[in-house]
Amino acid sequence: MPDDLLDSADKPDLPDISTLLAAAVSGVGGAERPGQVKMAEAVAHGIDSGEHLAVQAGTGTGKSLAYLVPAVRHAVAENACVVVSTATIALQRQLIDRDLPRLAESLKPLLGREPVFAILKGRRNYLCLHRLQSGAPEDPDDLLFDPQAVSAAGRQVQRIHEWAESTETGDRDELVPGVGEQAWRQVAVSAKECLGAQRCPYGTECFAERARDEAGDADVVVTNHALLAIDALEEFNVLPEHDVVIIDEAHELVDRVTSVATAELSASAVEIAARRCGRLIEDDLADRLKEAGEALQPMLADTRAGRMDVLPQALGVSLVAIRDAAYSCATALRATLKATEDDAERLGAGRAALTSLEEIHDTAVRFLESFEDDIASRHDVVWLDKPFTEDSRRPTALRVAPLGVGGLLRERLFQRRTTVLTSATLSLGGSFEPLARQWGLPPLDAAAKAADNAASANDADSTNDDKAAKDAANAKGGESKEKPLTWSGLDVGSPFDHARSGILYIARGLPSPGRDGLPEAYLTELSELIAAAGGRTLGLFSSMRAAKQAAEALRSRIEQPLLCQGDDTTSQLVKQFAEDDATCLFGTLSLWQGVDVPGPSLRLVVIDRIPFPRPDDPLSSARQRAIAAGGGNGFMAVAATNAALLLAQGAGRLLRGMTDRGVVAILDPRLATARYGSFLRASLPPFWTTYDAETAKGALRRLDAAG
């Protein structure tokens, strides 16, 4: 916070939310919408009362201003900091480059000063000046890449050096076009690898430290879900002190936190750690670790891919050997680094090596501990991940992930800070509770009864992640007594008239999808729909295999240009799709949530099948089993919930502007015939629904004729 702020005992007399929102909307040249006003008032109430809020706000509501206005008012009134967390770079850039600057200018006359905002990311996202000047330590990761790839990375590193001469932030996302991970790794460090501002010769110029300092002086700090998760998991505070968190794109929170809490171990990772420390400690210690890694490789090759409920004895012995060897190497390396604290270059290489060793050791320990309890009591799921093709650069690896993150979020987020969760898709099956369970919030009826909160927070769907929450609490100062959690859900609707602007066509007459690719009937239906729409089609497929099969089959059947994900970068494909009304675009997961194409270029969204997780997906299958063991419905709590979320996101691609019109066609008849179909349909936008193909095609023809 700026030093000249008023003392909290003498708070400024600020205008109410409606006045501030009106000024903000006027400042950006917009018009207030009922849903936006309702949301802003609810967010303000939640911040004032301390009650958590889940608010669904459809596309076009103006939800960014609806939460930023009460956030800024609170920060100025209370001399506090509000953290806004997002899932995507695009939204971060929108907030920092567009929304917050205009908001600050609009509200300055009413608040008495201009609000201060900043963006903060993980340290790896910033250029490290020491690494840039001294060079990265010899990186055995290069062994995993062919010479051509290494040469390309070298050219990218040269471009980074040129960019470093002019950048003011060192933020990787400002380097356009971007560079690959291999190149960026040469000029960036993790928090554990960092020498620290006091020891680093470039500490006073450090981009990451500068970003942290700016965040410490800000009213609103914009970050991402990954850093929010790291702040919860690590034993040190990453984010500045704050009392309110606003989570935009909250439908992605669980997946992002799970990803941060997932660890992996491969033979190549062990070899890299051994090579990195080889020149810094005694040869026999490093050789011992290298040999342990070499012994792991054939064991993983002979083990079946997929979830592991039982740890093979030989693999367990190998993990113990890796754990002990990594511990010995790390112990020796710490002693070496302590004796060479004044040598920044050697210290940098040592920190990189020590980070690798600690990750190897801690991950091996986690794997071994995962099998200590019986299956019903476990908090982690372990699986072996093998690449689909032999020439893949992705190594065979053991992976471990938490069964749930609700306990962690409950302890480290909801118990400590007032939280607002928002997205265009939060209510599934007509209720906020499917996602609330995953977040670790109690059922709404229990939340309304404070006396029952402590018990209800241990809902069967989230009991398996309590250990993670307790471990996190102990790591940051001891386990705290949970207080009753209260929260509410609010759907402020959408400015779109879905029933008049869009049709939901469910192909009830088609056969159920099979495992052997798209049935011929699906391809025929798809080609006829595209012809009726005159192109203008976004095809969302449950797998890349299905997308490519459909693209190959239809290119000879339709007259319109057809692009498929993988033909070029996704951003370039979306650009081409948006610029030519006749073009069709087929793809998979990233297109379900990442396409924003208003106007006549998009009139038809086709979804090939209900996007359930694969039955053999290790994490979702383990979560379903754990919930079923606790008496819940694992299929509905995991598979159906995830499918409903993706369906809603995919269908939401259709209407992006107030004049948009079109059809969402779902070819999977189970949406109409299966028992779970009503839950999934209730999760979709309220389009007018038909099961008649000719009705949908007729509407598309009329739209095409209208231009």
TIPAZA-256503 format. One record per residue (C-alpha): z, y, x; chain; residue number from 1. Coordinates in steps of 0.05 Angstrom, whole numbers. Layout:
residues N
{{Z,Y,X},'A',NUM}
...
END
This chain:
residues 707
{{0,0,0},'A',1}
{{-13,71,24},'A',2}
{{49,103,55},'A',3}
{{48,163,8},'A',4}
{{57,123,-55},'A',5}
{{113,142,-102},'A',6}
{{178,103,-98},'A',7}
{{182,48,-150},'A',8}
{{244,83,-179},'A',9}
{{200,143,-196},'A',10}
{{139,110,-226},'A',11}
{{81,153,-246},'A',12}
{{68,166,-320},'A',13}
{{0,133,-328},'A',14}
{{-49,131,-386},'A',15}
{{-50,69,-429},'A',16}
{{-99,12,-421},'A',17}
{{-147,35,-475},'A',18}
{{-154,104,-444},'A',19}
{{-165,75,-374},'A',20}
{{-214,23,-399},'A',21}
{{-255,76,-436},'A',22}
{{-259,117,-373},'A',23}
{{-279,57,-332},'A',24}
{{-334,35,-380},'A',25}
{{-361,106,-384},'A',26}
{{-361,110,-308},'A',27}
{{-406,49,-301},'A',28}
{{-452,73,-357},'A',29}
{{-434,18,-406},'A',30}
{{-406,12,-476},'A',31}
{{-340,-17,-496},'A',32}
{{-342,-85,-531},'A',33}
{{-288,-112,-577},'A',34}
{{-278,-174,-534},'A',35}
{{-270,-132,-472},'A',36}
{{-217,-88,-504},'A',37}
{{-180,-148,-531},'A',38}
{{-181,-182,-464},'A',39}
{{-157,-120,-426},'A',40}
{{-98,-112,-474},'A',41}
{{-80,-186,-467},'A',42}
{{-83,-183,-391},'A',43}
{{-39,-121,-391},'A',44}
{{11,-156,-437},'A',45}
{{12,-217,-392},'A',46}
{{25,-175,-330},'A',47}
{{81,-136,-364},'A',48}
{{114,-197,-396},'A',49}
{{104,-246,-339},'A',50}
{{70,-295,-386},'A',51}
{{11,-332,-356},'A',52}
{{-55,-323,-393},'A',53}
{{-118,-365,-398},'A',54}
{{-174,-324,-428},'A',55}
{{-244,-347,-444},'A',56}
{{-295,-290,-443},'A',57}
{{-368,-306,-455},'A',58}
{{-426,-278,-415},'A',59}
{{-436,-205,-430},'A',60}
{{-364,-191,-448},'A',61}
{{-351,-147,-387},'A',62}
{{-292,-189,-365},'A',63}
{{-290,-160,-294},'A',64}
{{-270,-91,-320},'A',65}
{{-225,-123,-372},'A',66}
{{-180,-152,-318},'A',67}
{{-191,-101,-263},'A',68}
{{-167,-41,-305},'A',69}
{{-98,-71,-321},'A',70}
{{-94,-98,-250},'A',71}
{{-105,-30,-219},'A',72}
{{-57,4,-268},'A',73}
{{-2,-46,-251},'A',74}
{{-14,-39,-176},'A',75}
{{-9,38,-179},'A',76}
{{50,39,-227},'A',77}
{{91,-13,-189},'A',78}
{{69,1,-118},'A',79}
{{46,-72,-117},'A',80}
{{-13,-114,-97},'A',81}
{{-57,-156,-144},'A',82}
{{-99,-213,-116},'A',83}
{{-165,-229,-150},'A',84}
{{-192,-297,-132},'A',85}
{{-264,-320,-145},'A',86}
{{-304,-383,-132},'A',87}
{{-370,-354,-110},'A',88}
{{-394,-305,-58},'A',89}
{{-438,-273,-111},'A',90}
{{-379,-251,-153},'A',91}
{{-340,-228,-92},'A',92}
{{-397,-183,-73},'A',93}
{{-405,-158,-144},'A',94}
{{-331,-138,-146},'A',95}
{{-329,-106,-77},'A',96}
{{-398,-73,-75},'A',97}
{{-406,-52,-148},'A',98}
{{-348,-59,-196},'A',99}
{{-288,-36,-155},'A',100}
{{-321,25,-122},'A',101}
{{-344,52,-190},'A',102}
{{-278,34,-222},'A',103}
{{-238,70,-167},'A',104}
{{-280,133,-174},'A',105}
{{-274,132,-251},'A',106}
{{-199,122,-252},'A',107}
{{-179,169,-196},'A',108}
{{-170,231,-240},'A',109}
{{-127,192,-290},'A',110}
{{-85,154,-238},'A',111}
{{-72,213,-193},'A',112}
{{-103,179,-133},'A',113}
{{-161,133,-116},'A',114}
{{-143,59,-120},'A',115}
{{-152,21,-55},'A',116}
{{-186,-47,-52},'A',117}
{{-204,-97,2},'A',118}
{{-236,-166,11},'A',119}
{{-201,-221,50},'A',120}
{{-230,-289,70},'A',121}
{{-209,-346,116},'A',122}
{{-211,-331,191},'A',123}
{{-271,-377,201},'A',124}
{{-312,-328,159},'A',125}
{{-305,-273,211},'A',126}
{{-339,-266,279},'A',127}
{{-290,-279,336},'A',128}
{{-303,-229,392},'A',129}
{{-267,-271,444},'A',130}
{{-308,-333,427},'A',131}
{{-371,-290,426},'A',132}
{{-359,-263,496},'A',133}
{{-328,-323,530},'A',134}
{{-371,-375,497},'A',135}
{{-350,-435,457},'A',136}
{{-317,-492,496},'A',137}
{{-364,-550,509},'A',138}
{{-374,-577,439},'A',139}
{{-387,-652,433},'A',140}
{{-409,-639,361},'A',141}
{{-477,-624,391},'A',142}
{{-483,-699,405},'A',143}
{{-491,-710,330},'A',144}
{{-554,-667,327},'A',145}
{{-624,-679,353},'A',146}
{{-651,-632,408},'A',147}
{{-695,-594,359},'A',148}
{{-635,-578,315},'A',149}
{{-594,-556,375},'A',150}
{{-650,-510,398},'A',151}
{{-655,-479,328},'A',152}
{{-579,-468,329},'A',153}
{{-587,-434,397},'A',154}
{{-637,-384,367},'A',155}
{{-589,-371,310},'A',156}
{{-532,-358,359},'A',157}
{{-576,-307,394},'A',158}
{{-588,-272,328},'A',159}
{{-513,-271,316},'A',160}
{{-504,-236,384},'A',161}
{{-554,-183,363},'A',162}
{{-520,-174,295},'A',163}
{{-452,-168,330},'A',164}
{{-476,-102,362},'A',165}
{{-480,-68,294},'A',166}
{{-434,-103,245},'A',167}
{{-372,-65,223},'A',168}
{{-338,-124,188},'A',169}
{{-359,-187,226},'A',170}
{{-363,-220,158},'A',171}
{{-410,-280,160},'A',172}
{{-436,-265,90},'A',173}
{{-465,-199,114},'A',174}
{{-511,-235,163},'A',175}
{{-577,-241,124},'A',176}
{{-612,-288,128},'A',177}
{{-553,-333,142},'A',178}
{{-543,-384,198},'A',179}
{{-524,-457,198},'A',180}
{{-454,-484,208},'A',181}
{{-470,-510,277},'A',182}
{{-489,-440,301},'A',183}
{{-432,-404,267},'A',184}
{{-382,-452,297},'A',185}
{{-400,-425,366},'A',186}
{{-374,-355,348},'A',187}
{{-317,-367,300},'A',188}
{{-248,-399,303},'A',189}
{{-198,-426,254},'A',190}
{{-128,-397,245},'A',191}
{{-99,-453,289},'A',192}
{{-151,-442,344},'A',193}
{{-139,-366,345},'A',194}
{{-102,-341,407},'A',195}
{{-65,-288,366},'A',196}
{{-75,-213,368},'A',197}
{{-22,-204,422},'A',198}
{{-53,-253,471},'A',199}
{{-126,-243,457},'A',200}
{{-161,-191,500},'A',201}
{{-199,-169,437},'A',202}
{{-139,-169,392},'A',203}
{{-143,-95,376},'A',204}
{{-216,-101,356},'A',205}
{{-210,-167,318},'A',206}
{{-250,-168,253},'A',207}
{{-203,-218,220},'A',208}
{{-141,-178,238},'A',209}
{{-174,-114,214},'A',210}
{{-189,-148,147},'A',211}
{{-117,-171,141},'A',212}
{{-92,-101,157},'A',213}
{{-138,-71,104},'A',214}
{{-115,-122,53},'A',215}
{{-42,-105,68},'A',216}
{{-57,-32,48},'A',217}
{{-96,-48,-15},'A',218}
{{-78,-46,-89},'A',219}
{{-129,-101,-104},'A',220}
{{-148,-156,-55},'A',221}
{{-209,-198,-71},'A',222}
{{-208,-268,-41},'A',223}
{{-233,-338,-58},'A',224}
{{-203,-401,-88},'A',225}
{{-204,-436,-20},'A',226}
{{-161,-383,13},'A',227}
{{-115,-382,-47},'A',228}
{{-106,-457,-37},'A',229}
{{-94,-449,37},'A',230}
{{-40,-397,22},'A',231}
{{-6,-450,-22},'A',232}
{{-14,-508,27},'A',233}
{{1,-476,94},'A',234}
{{70,-462,121},'A',235}
{{52,-389,134},'A',236}
{{30,-334,87},'A',237}
{{-45,-320,89},'A',238}
{{-50,-268,34},'A',239}
{{-10,-203,32},'A',240}
{{52,-200,-11},'A',241}
{{31,-197,-85},'A',242}
{{62,-208,-153},'A',243}
{{0,-219,-197},'A',244}
{{-60,-266,-187},'A',245}
{{-123,-261,-228},'A',246}
{{-167,-323,-222},'A',247}
{{-239,-311,-243},'A',248}
{{-286,-371,-249},'A',249}
{{-222,-410,-263},'A',250}
{{-261,-471,-287},'A',251}
{{-274,-486,-213},'A',252}
{{-202,-477,-189},'A',253}
{{-181,-551,-189},'A',254}
{{-243,-574,-151},'A',255}
{{-236,-519,-99},'A',256}
{{-162,-533,-87},'A',257}
{{-176,-608,-85},'A',258}
{{-230,-596,-32},'A',259}
{{-182,-556,12},'A',260}
{{-129,-612,5},'A',261}
{{-179,-667,24},'A',262}
{{-180,-694,94},'A',263}
{{-227,-742,130},'A',264}
{{-228,-785,193},'A',265}
{{-288,-813,229},'A',266}
{{-301,-846,296},'A',267}
{{-343,-786,318},'A',268}
{{-286,-738,301},'A',269}
{{-238,-779,345},'A',270}
{{-290,-779,401},'A',271}
{{-297,-703,395},'A',272}
{{-222,-693,400},'A',273}
{{-219,-739,462},'A',274}
{{-275,-701,496},'A',275}
{{-246,-633,481},'A',276}
{{-179,-650,513},'A',277}
{{-209,-693,569},'A',278}
{{-212,-637,621},'A',279}
{{-144,-609,603},'A',280}
{{-98,-669,607},'A',281}
{{-92,-734,646},'A',282}
{{-154,-778,641},'A',283}
{{-116,-841,619},'A',284}
{{-88,-806,557},'A',285}
{{-156,-780,535},'A',286}
{{-189,-847,550},'A',287}
{{-137,-881,506},'A',288}
{{-157,-837,448},'A',289}
{{-231,-847,461},'A',290}
{{-222,-922,461},'A',291}
{{-184,-919,396},'A',292}
{{-241,-881,365},'A',293}
{{-293,-930,392},'A',294}
{{-253,-987,361},'A',295}
{{-254,-952,293},'A',296}
{{-330,-949,289},'A',297}
{{-345,-1024,278},'A',298}
{{-287,-1030,230},'A',299}
{{-314,-976,185},'A',300}
{{-384,-1005,190},'A',301}
{{-358,-1073,165},'A',302}
{{-317,-1043,108},'A',303}
{{-347,-1035,39},'A',304}
{{-357,-963,16},'A',305}
{{-315,-938,-42},'A',306}
{{-243,-932,-62},'A',307}
{{-191,-969,-21},'A',308}
{{-131,-995,-59},'A',309}
{{-108,-1040,-2},'A',310}
{{-108,-1022,71},'A',311}
{{-140,-1078,112},'A',312}
{{-93,-1101,167},'A',313}
{{-142,-1090,224},'A',314}
{{-158,-1020,199},'A',315}
{{-84,-1005,194},'A',316}
{{-74,-1025,266},'A',317}
{{-133,-981,287},'A',318}
{{-104,-921,250},'A',319}
{{-36,-931,283},'A',320}
{{-70,-933,351},'A',321}
{{-108,-868,335},'A',322}
{{-45,-835,309},'A',323}
{{-4,-852,371},'A',324}
{{-59,-834,421},'A',325}
{{-72,-767,387},'A',326}
{{3,-753,389},'A',327}
{{7,-768,463},'A',328}
{{-53,-725,479},'A',329}
{{-27,-667,437},'A',330}
{{42,-670,470},'A',331}
{{11,-668,539},'A',332}
{{-37,-612,520},'A',333}
{{19,-568,492},'A',334}
{{55,-573,558},'A',335}
{{-9,-554,595},'A',336}
{{-22,-494,550},'A',337}
{{49,-469,558},'A',338}
{{38,-466,633},'A',339}
{{-28,-428,626},'A',340}
{{-11,-376,573},'A',341}
{{-40,-319,614},'A',342}
{{-109,-351,621},'A',343}
{{-144,-330,556},'A',344}
{{-207,-371,569},'A',345}
{{-169,-436,584},'A',346}
{{-121,-421,527},'A',347}
{{-181,-414,479},'A',348}
{{-209,-482,499},'A',349}
{{-140,-513,495},'A',350}
{{-127,-486,425},'A',351}
{{-193,-515,401},'A',352}
{{-175,-583,431},'A',353}
{{-104,-581,404},'A',354}
{{-129,-565,334},'A',355}
{{-175,-626,335},'A',356}
{{-118,-670,360},'A',357}
{{-69,-646,308},'A',358}
{{-120,-657,252},'A',359}
{{-134,-728,277},'A',360}
{{-60,-744,282},'A',361}
{{-40,-714,215},'A',362}
{{-98,-746,178},'A',363}
{{-83,-815,207},'A',364}
{{-10,-806,186},'A',365}
{{-32,-787,116},'A',366}
{{-77,-848,110},'A',367}
{{-21,-895,131},'A',368}
{{30,-862,85},'A',369}
{{-19,-866,26},'A',370}
{{-11,-942,24},'A',371}
{{65,-944,31},'A',372}
{{78,-941,-44},'A',373}
{{52,-987,-98},'A',374}
{{-12,-963,-132},'A',375}
{{23,-934,-193},'A',376}
{{67,-889,-149},'A',377}
{{15,-863,-101},'A',378}
{{-2,-789,-97},'A',379}
{{-66,-795,-57},'A',380}
{{-130,-835,-64},'A',381}
{{-166,-862,-3},'A',382}
{{-239,-882,2},'A',383}
{{-293,-898,52},'A',384}
{{-354,-853,49},'A',385}
{{-419,-879,78},'A',386}
{{-484,-840,83},'A',387}
{{-540,-863,36},'A',388}
{{-591,-867,92},'A',389}
{{-586,-891,164},'A',390}
{{-616,-827,192},'A',391}
{{-565,-783,157},'A',392}
{{-526,-737,203},'A',393}
{{-464,-746,160},'A',394}
{{-419,-797,194},'A',395}
{{-385,-856,160},'A',396}
{{-315,-829,146},'A',397}
{{-249,-846,113},'A',398}
{{-229,-793,62},'A',399}
{{-163,-779,28},'A',400}
{{-152,-731,-30},'A',401}
{{-94,-715,-78},'A',402}
{{-96,-749,-146},'A',403}
{{-81,-682,-176},'A',404}
{{-64,-611,-155},'A',405}
{{-26,-590,-217},'A',406}
{{42,-599,-184},'A',407}
{{20,-557,-125},'A',408}
{{-7,-501,-169},'A',409}
{{54,-503,-213},'A',410}
{{103,-497,-155},'A',411}
{{65,-451,-109},'A',412}
{{28,-407,-159},'A',413}
{{54,-407,-231},'A',414}
{{128,-411,-211},'A',415}
{{121,-351,-165},'A',416}
{{70,-302,-193},'A',417}
{{43,-280,-260},'A',418}
{{-26,-311,-265},'A',419}
{{-88,-295,-307},'A',420}
{{-142,-348,-309},'A',421}
{{-210,-329,-337},'A',422}
{{-281,-356,-343},'A',423}
{{-337,-361,-393},'A',424}
{{-317,-435,-400},'A',425}
{{-243,-452,-407},'A',426}
{{-236,-479,-477},'A',427}
{{-260,-552,-480},'A',428}
{{-263,-589,-546},'A',429}
{{-236,-525,-578},'A',430}
{{-173,-525,-535},'A',431}
{{-148,-495,-470},'A',432}
{{-102,-554,-457},'A',433}
{{-151,-602,-422},'A',434}
{{-157,-553,-364},'A',435}
{{-85,-529,-370},'A',436}
{{-62,-601,-356},'A',437}
{{-103,-602,-292},'A',438}
{{-73,-535,-271},'A',439}
{{-2,-561,-281},'A',440}
{{15,-519,-342},'A',441}
{{55,-551,-398},'A',442}
{{26,-563,-468},'A',443}
{{23,-500,-509},'A',444}
{{73,-523,-560},'A',445}
{{122,-540,-505},'A',446}
{{108,-474,-470},'A',447}
{{129,-439,-533},'A',448}
{{196,-474,-528},'A',449}
{{229,-452,-464},'A',450}
{{283,-505,-469},'A',451}
{{230,-560,-467},'A',452}
{{188,-532,-410},'A',453}
{{220,-568,-352},'A',454}
{{207,-636,-385},'A',455}
{{138,-619,-411},'A',456}
{{115,-596,-342},'A',457}
{{120,-669,-322},'A',458}
{{64,-687,-370},'A',459}
{{34,-756,-357},'A',460}
{{-31,-725,-335},'A',461}
{{0,-689,-276},'A',462}
{{59,-731,-252},'A',463}
{{20,-760,-194},'A',464}
{{17,-694,-156},'A',465}
{{90,-674,-157},'A',466}
{{101,-698,-85},'A',467}
{{49,-649,-60},'A',468}
{{84,-592,-95},'A',469}
{{152,-612,-66},'A',470}
{{124,-620,4},'A',471}
{{92,-551,-1},'A',472}
{{158,-521,-25},'A',473}
{{197,-553,31},'A',474}
{{146,-528,82},'A',475}
{{156,-457,58},'A',476}
{{230,-451,55},'A',477}
{{258,-507,14},'A',478}
{{248,-536,-55},'A',479}
{{260,-486,-110},'A',480}
{{285,-500,-180},'A',481}
{{228,-496,-230},'A',482}
{{235,-444,-284},'A',483}
{{206,-454,-353},'A',484}
{{133,-435,-356},'A',485}
{{103,-397,-414},'A',486}
{{29,-385,-423},'A',487}
{{-20,-370,-477},'A',488}
{{-94,-381,-488},'A',489}
{{-143,-330,-516},'A',490}
{{-218,-335,-532},'A',491}
{{-247,-265,-539},'A',492}
{{-315,-293,-558},'A',493}
{{-383,-269,-535},'A',494}
{{-427,-209,-553},'A',495}
{{-483,-259,-564},'A',496}
{{-498,-285,-634},'A',497}
{{-508,-357,-612},'A',498}
{{-526,-384,-680},'A',499}
{{-582,-333,-688},'A',500}
{{-605,-331,-616},'A',501}
{{-606,-404,-596},'A',502}
{{-617,-475,-622},'A',503}
{{-581,-536,-596},'A',504}
{{-627,-596,-603},'A',505}
{{-595,-664,-593},'A',506}
{{-646,-719,-586},'A',507}
{{-610,-770,-630},'A',508}
{{-673,-812,-636},'A',509}
{{-682,-827,-562},'A',510}
{{-653,-890,-529},'A',511}
{{-588,-885,-491},'A',512}
{{-598,-869,-417},'A',513}
{{-599,-928,-369},'A',514}
{{-586,-939,-295},'A',515}
{{-659,-948,-275},'A',516}
{{-681,-876,-278},'A',517}
{{-707,-835,-336},'A',518}
{{-736,-876,-394},'A',519}
{{-809,-862,-410},'A',520}
{{-788,-834,-478},'A',521}
{{-748,-780,-441},'A',522}
{{-808,-760,-399},'A',523}
{{-852,-756,-461},'A',524}
{{-801,-714,-499},'A',525}
{{-791,-669,-440},'A',526}
{{-866,-657,-430},'A',527}
{{-875,-641,-504},'A',528}
{{-817,-591,-503},'A',529}
{{-845,-557,-441},'A',530}
{{-914,-552,-473},'A',531}
{{-883,-521,-536},'A',532}
{{-845,-470,-494},'A',533}
{{-905,-453,-451},'A',534}
{{-865,-471,-389},'A',535}
{{-804,-425,-383},'A',536}
{{-760,-487,-373},'A',537}
{{-697,-500,-333},'A',538}
{{-687,-575,-326},'A',539}
{{-615,-594,-309},'A',540}
{{-608,-666,-286},'A',541}
{{-547,-708,-272},'A',542}
{{-574,-731,-204},'A',543}
{{-625,-708,-153},'A',544}
{{-660,-775,-161},'A',545}
{{-672,-761,-235},'A',546}
{{-695,-690,-222},'A',547}
{{-746,-713,-171},'A',548}
{{-769,-771,-215},'A',549}
{{-781,-722,-273},'A',550}
{{-817,-672,-228},'A',551}
{{-864,-724,-199},'A',552}
{{-880,-754,-267},'A',553}
{{-891,-687,-303},'A',554}
{{-932,-650,-252},'A',555}
{{-992,-691,-274},'A',556}
{{-976,-683,-349},'A',557}
{{-963,-609,-358},'A',558}
{{-1005,-548,-344},'A',559}
{{-949,-503,-321},'A',560}
{{-924,-496,-248},'A',561}
{{-863,-540,-235},'A',562}
{{-813,-528,-179},'A',563}
{{-760,-578,-158},'A',564}
{{-696,-566,-121},'A',565}
{{-707,-585,-48},'A',566}
{{-778,-556,-46},'A',567}
{{-748,-492,-17},'A',568}
{{-680,-457,-13},'A',569}
{{-647,-454,-81},'A',570}
{{-646,-378,-81},'A',571}
{{-721,-375,-67},'A',572}
{{-736,-425,-122},'A',573}
{{-695,-386,-173},'A',574}
{{-731,-323,-152},'A',575}
{{-799,-355,-162},'A',576}
{{-777,-384,-229},'A',577}
{{-753,-315,-253},'A',578}
{{-817,-279,-232},'A',579}
{{-867,-324,-268},'A',580}
{{-857,-337,-343},'A',581}
{{-897,-402,-342},'A',582}
{{-859,-435,-284},'A',583}
{{-809,-492,-295},'A',584}
{{-751,-507,-248},'A',585}
{{-717,-575,-243},'A',586}
{{-653,-588,-204},'A',587}
{{-583,-614,-204},'A',588}
{{-511,-591,-197},'A',589}
{{-517,-522,-165},'A',590}
{{-567,-501,-219},'A',591}
{{-519,-520,-275},'A',592}
{{-474,-461,-256},'A',593}
{{-514,-417,-209},'A',594}
{{-574,-393,-248},'A',595}
{{-574,-324,-282},'A',596}
{{-645,-310,-308},'A',597}
{{-646,-264,-368},'A',598}
{{-711,-249,-405},'A',599}
{{-773,-289,-424},'A',600}
{{-775,-331,-361},'A',601}
{{-723,-378,-390},'A',602}
{{-732,-402,-462},'A',603}
{{-714,-476,-455},'A',604}
{{-656,-510,-421},'A',605}
{{-663,-586,-418},'A',606}
{{-604,-631,-399},'A',607}
{{-624,-703,-386},'A',608}
{{-557,-737,-398},'A',609}
{{-483,-724,-408},'A',610}
{{-458,-709,-337},'A',611}
{{-401,-759,-332},'A',612}
{{-375,-774,-262},'A',613}
{{-404,-837,-232},'A',614}
{{-362,-897,-252},'A',615}
{{-352,-914,-179},'A',616}
{{-332,-843,-159},'A',617}
{{-267,-856,-120},'A',618}
{{-229,-794,-140},'A',619}
{{-245,-791,-214},'A',620}
{{-236,-866,-224},'A',621}
{{-168,-864,-190},'A',622}
{{-147,-804,-232},'A',623}
{{-168,-840,-296},'A',624}
{{-129,-902,-275},'A',625}
{{-67,-861,-259},'A',626}
{{-68,-825,-326},'A',627}
{{-79,-890,-364},'A',628}
{{-20,-921,-327},'A',629}
{{23,-863,-353},'A',630}
{{2,-876,-424},'A',631}
{{-53,-823,-428},'A',632}
{{-127,-829,-442},'A',633}
{{-158,-828,-373},'A',634}
{{-229,-825,-397},'A',635}
{{-218,-765,-441},'A',636}
{{-172,-729,-392},'A',637}
{{-219,-737,-332},'A',638}
{{-290,-761,-346},'A',639}
{{-300,-727,-415},'A',640}
{{-265,-663,-393},'A',641}
{{-308,-657,-330},'A',642}
{{-371,-672,-371},'A',643}
{{-353,-621,-424},'A',644}
{{-343,-568,-371},'A',645}
{{-411,-580,-340},'A',646}
{{-446,-585,-407},'A',647}
{{-417,-518,-428},'A',648}
{{-437,-487,-361},'A',649}
{{-507,-516,-365},'A',650}
{{-519,-494,-437},'A',651}
{{-493,-425,-418},'A',652}
{{-555,-414,-374},'A',653}
{{-597,-400,-437},'A',654}
{{-570,-333,-462},'A',655}
{{-560,-284,-405},'A',656}
{{-583,-220,-440},'A',657}
{{-575,-191,-510},'A',658}
{{-648,-202,-528},'A',659}
{{-653,-274,-501},'A',660}
{{-675,-329,-548},'A',661}
{{-687,-403,-538},'A',662}
{{-668,-476,-543},'A',663}
{{-619,-521,-507},'A',664}
{{-645,-592,-511},'A',665}
{{-599,-650,-493},'A',666}
{{-637,-715,-488},'A',667}
{{-576,-761,-487},'A',668}
{{-565,-787,-559},'A',669}
{{-493,-805,-544},'A',670}
{{-475,-732,-555},'A',671}
{{-489,-746,-629},'A',672}
{{-470,-819,-636},'A',673}
{{-410,-833,-590},'A',674}
{{-338,-824,-611},'A',675}
{{-327,-773,-556},'A',676}
{{-388,-734,-578},'A',677}
{{-349,-687,-624},'A',678}
{{-304,-666,-565},'A',679}
{{-365,-651,-523},'A',680}
{{-402,-614,-578},'A',681}
{{-340,-571,-592},'A',682}
{{-342,-550,-519},'A',683}
{{-413,-521,-524},'A',684}
{{-431,-450,-545},'A',685}
{{-438,-446,-622},'A',686}
{{-513,-452,-626},'A',687}
{{-547,-473,-690},'A',688}
{{-554,-549,-684},'A',689}
{{-612,-595,-702},'A',690}
{{-629,-667,-689},'A',691}
{{-702,-658,-707},'A',692}
{{-750,-652,-649},'A',693}
{{-804,-616,-689},'A',694}
{{-755,-562,-710},'A',695}
{{-739,-548,-637},'A',696}
{{-811,-550,-615},'A',697}
{{-834,-506,-672},'A',698}
{{-783,-453,-653},'A',699}
{{-807,-456,-581},'A',700}
{{-879,-448,-602},'A',701}
{{-862,-386,-642},'A',702}
{{-824,-356,-583},'A',703}
{{-882,-371,-537},'A',704}
{{-931,-339,-584},'A',705}
{{-887,-277,-588},'A',706}
{{-890,-271,-512},'A',707}
END
